[in-house]
């Protein structure tokens, strides 16, 4: 049985998710990336609700980014999710990188969210 990159990423994600949970005090910032886009959600796992979401396909970002699959788009999505979370009263979060390596687009999104006012 061969292990693909996606299966290995999901195994890492499930292993981390055993320990990382979002509460109402500090919800979880989850990141998902595809080849063309990047998505971020702030989730309260105890109530099972998504508090805030942002992605590179939001209508608000139409025209601001050329493509959704690069570092520039990740920075824009990170600052947008931070702005929306602060509007909802969320300041402190737990970062869930989704099994991805903390590098490139994931790192850019996290740093933009920090600069936007979120505390990890």
N, C-alpha and C positions, 0 to 999 in steps of 0.2 A: 504494500500500500504506500503510495507516494504522498508526501506532505507538500501541498502547494503553499505559496506565500500567503494566500488568503486564509487557508486553514490554520497556518501558524499564527497569523495575526489574531484570528478569532480565539485561538487557545490562549494567547497572551491576554487578550481583552477579558475573557471569562475569568482567568486567574486573578487579574487585578480587580475585577468587579466584585469578587468575593469580599474584598476589604474596603473598597471605595464606594461609599453610599452618600447620597445627598439628603440632607435634612432641611427643614424649613429655615433653620438658622444659617446653614451653609449648604446650599444646593450644589449639584454636580454640573459642571460645564463639560458636556460631551461633544466630541469632535468626530465627524465622519468626512472622509475625503474620497472623491472619485477621480477619475482621470480629468473630467471636464469641470467639476465643481467642488466646493467645500461647504460643509454644513456645520452649524454649532447650535446646541440647545442647552438651556439651563433647566435642570430637572430636579424636582423634589421627589425623591424615591419613596419616602414614607407615605405620601398621599397619591403617588403615581401620576403626577401632573407635570406637564411641561409649562414652565413659567414664562420663558422667553425663548425665541428661536430667531436665527438669522442665517442666511445662506447667500451664495454668490448668484442665485437666481431671483433674489428679491426684486420687486418692482422699484424699490427705493434706490437700488444700485444700478439700475438700467442706465447705461451711458457713462457711468463713472469708471467701470472696469471694462477692459477689452475682452478678456477671457476669464473664466472662473477657475481655471486650473493652475494658477501661478501664485507666487509669493505676494504680489501686489493685491490680488483678490483676497488672499487669506488675511492680510493686514486690515483691509477694509471691512471684512466680515467680523474680525476680532473687535475692532473699534465699534462697529454697529451693535454687536451683541452686548458689549460693555455698556453702551449708552442705553439700550433697552432695559438691561438688568437694573441699572441705577434708577431709571424711571419707575421701575416696579418696587424699588426699595431694597434690592439685593446688592450688598457690597462685598461680602465674604463668600467665596465659593471653594469647591474642591475640583481640581482639574482632572479630567478623565481623557487621556489621549487616545483612547480607543484601540490600544494595542499597537499603534504606530510609533515609530522611532521619533523621539523629540528632536526634530531636525527639519529644516526647510519650511514647508507650509504650516505644519503643526506648531513649530516654534514661533513663526511669524504671527500666527493667530493668537497664541498665548501672550506674547509680548505686547501686542496691540491691545489685548483685553486688559493687561496690567496697566498700560499707559492710559487706558480709558477710565481707570479708577477701580477696577476689581482687585480684590486681595485674594491671593491663592494661599 
